[in-house]
Structures are given as C-alpha cells and as structure tokens.
Amino acid sequence: MDLIEAKNVSLKYSDGTIALNDINLQVEPGELIYITGPSGSGKTSLLKLFMGVEYPTSGSLAVLKQPIIRGQASKIRKLRRSIGPVFQEFRLIKGRTAVENVMLGIRFLNIPQKQMKEDAINALVKVGLKHKISTLAENLSWGECQRVAIARAIARQPLLILADEPTGNLDKDNALNILELLTSFKDKNTAVIITTHATHLIESFKEGKLICVSNGSIRQERLG
Ligand SMILES: Nc1ncnc2c1ncn2[C@@H]1O[C@H](COP(=O)(O)OP(=O)(O)OP(=O)(O)O)[C@@H](O)[C@H]1O
C-alpha cells in the first residue's frame, strides 16, 4: 500500500501563487525521504498537502488511502491521528511539563491515563530526555524542545512522520543528531519525510530518497 500517492498535483494559493506544479510522488511504508530546495520552493506546502491542511487545486492526492479533497474534514482529521508531525516552531505548551506535552499529543487515542503516561515517558526516553520528563516547557533548551516535539510525534506510533525543517538553526553536530534520531524511527510500517536546507549533511546519509524542490517542481534521486 502506498502511504502517499500524488498524481499531477498542483497547489495554487488564493493570491495566485503557484506553490507546487504537477507533482508525482509515491511514498511506501518504511521509506525515508529528505526534501530539500531553496527558500520558497514549496517544501512546506508539500507537507501541508500531506497533512491535509491544504488541498490540491488540481491532480489527485491520497494519504493513507484518504483522498485529500474538500468536504472530508472529519475524515482528514482522523487521518492526522496516524501522522506524527514535527513543526518548525514545535508548538509546546508553556506551564506544562515535557511529559504532559507529549501526553497532550496522544490524548485523542483514548488510552487509559496510566498507559498514556507510560507511552509518553517511553517516547521521551527514546529521544534522550529521560532526565527532563518533569521539566516545564519554558525551562527546556531549544534543542530539548525540539526533542520533546519529536517525542510527541513518535508517541502516537504514526505511520508517517512529517518533520518540517527540524535542523533549522542548529549547528552541524546537533543537526546531524536530529536527522539521525528522526531517521531511526523509520521501520517497516513507518515512513519518515524530512524537509531540510542542510543538503551538505544529507550527503553523509547512505539510505533513502532525496527530493529536490525547485520552483514548485520536484526531482527525485536515490541516496547511497
Ligand atoms: N498561505 C499562502 N498564501 C500564499 N502564498 C503562500 C502561502 N504559503 C506559502 N506561500 C508561497 O508559496 C511558495 C512556497 O512556499 P513554502 O512555504 O512551501 O516554501 P518552502 O520551500 O517551505 O520555504 P522555506 O524553506 O523558506 O520554509 C512561496 O512563494 C510562498 O511565498
């Protein structure tokens, strides 16, 4: 089953900007995909389509078999439960601890509170934050916030991880650590898609697909 199937997808914003033009792409379970391209080329727009935040203005797009079309808002909301997003700005809630933030990201799964806390702690352990479980969001460093955001995405055991610029503003070592961490969550069921400007870092990765976005069009290469 393809997790994502995009056929001749274009996205034109209401002000007339053509962000994406005739995109064809298939993403299978277990795939690892890096999306690069200059600022304004359409990377975030592509992720927005995959999240069902924007709709194609032409062509067809299905994510986990759910067509991304208008009029299916409740189905698309349900689809998002199987997606682990890591946003550029993290979206952590101040006044809440790291573990509470992760729990807030999985509350819709309707699992018992105790289990939910265990799952959240396990996710924080996986991102190396065992020692920060009870720290308030506002007392975490920038890099730690980023790790909490990743923990929140993986705690829901998503079929698709979508990370938008997780290496932004990081130095080389930390950027590599984050890329390695995110790619480690790829398994036979889960695909990981990461947008990044850090093309020089991706070159050291031997696995996965590289998608270069330029002026709304894509070119695919295989790494390694
Ligand atoms: N809501 C919107 N309305 C109109 N135009 C938009 C909107 N969002 C993005 N755009 C435009 O669409 C194009 C693609 O933007 P997008 O954010 O996808 O690029 P990007 O590759 O992610 O850029 P960056 O690397 O700077 O984050 C840009 O020209 C941008 O100005």
The ligand as a MOL file (V3000), in Angstrom:
LIG
                    3D

  0  0  0     0  0            999 V3000
M  V30 BEGIN CTAB
M  V30 COUNTS 31 33 0 0 0
M  V30 BEGIN ATOM
M  V30 1 N -0.7400 30.7600 2.5330 0
M  V30 2 C -0.0600 31.1860 1.4710 0
M  V30 3 N -0.6120 32.0650 0.5970 0
M  V30 4 C 0.0680 32.4860 -0.4850 0
M  V30 5 N 1.3180 32.0800 -0.8050 0
M  V30 6 C 1.9120 31.2190 0.0290 0
M  V30 7 C 1.2700 30.7310 1.2110 0
M  V30 8 N 2.1200 29.8810 1.8400 0
M  V30 9 C 3.2460 29.8430 1.0970 0
M  V30 10 N 3.1200 30.6420 0.0040 0
M  V30 11 C 4.0980 30.8350 -1.0610 0
M  V30 12 O 4.2740 29.5750 -1.7090 0
M  V30 13 C 5.6390 29.3950 -2.0890 0
M  V30 14 C 6.1910 28.1330 -1.4210 0
M  V30 15 O 6.2400 28.3630 -0.0180 0
M  V30 16 P 6.7210 27.2530 1.0100 0
M  V30 17 O 6.4860 27.7650 2.3740 0
M  V30 18 O 6.1070 25.9550 0.6310 0
M  V30 19 O 8.2870 27.2010 0.6720 0
M  V30 20 P 9.4780 26.4790 1.4340 0
M  V30 21 O 10.2670 25.7680 0.3870 0
M  V30 22 O 8.9530 25.6470 2.5430 0
M  V30 23 O 10.2760 27.7170 2.0030 0
M  V30 24 P 11.2390 27.8380 3.3100 0
M  V30 25 O 12.4290 26.9440 3.0270 0
M  V30 26 O 11.6210 29.2890 3.3070 0
M  V30 27 O 10.4450 27.4140 4.5190 0
M  V30 28 C 6.3620 30.6690 -1.6750 0
M  V30 29 O 6.3790 31.5210 -2.8020 0
M  V30 30 C 5.4770 31.2550 -0.5890 0
M  V30 31 O 5.5960 32.6530 -0.5230 0
M  V30 END ATOM
M  V30 BEGIN BOND
M  V30 1 1 1 2
M  V30 2 1 2 3
M  V30 3 2 2 7
M  V30 4 2 3 4
M  V30 5 1 4 5
M  V30 6 2 5 6
M  V30 7 1 6 7
M  V30 8 1 6 10
M  V30 9 1 7 8
M  V30 10 2 8 9
M  V30 11 1 9 10
M  V30 12 1 10 11
M  V30 13 1 11 12
M  V30 14 1 11 30
M  V30 15 1 12 13
M  V30 16 1 13 14
M  V30 17 1 13 28
M  V30 18 1 14 15
M  V30 19 1 15 16
M  V30 20 2 16 17
M  V30 21 1 16 18
M  V30 22 1 16 19
M  V30 23 1 19 20
M  V30 24 2 20 21
M  V30 25 1 20 22
M  V30 26 1 20 23
M  V30 27 1 23 24
M  V30 28 2 24 25
M  V30 29 1 24 26
M  V30 30 1 24 27
M  V30 31 1 28 29
M  V30 32 1 28 30
M  V30 33 1 30 31
M  V30 END BOND
M  V30 END CTAB
M  END
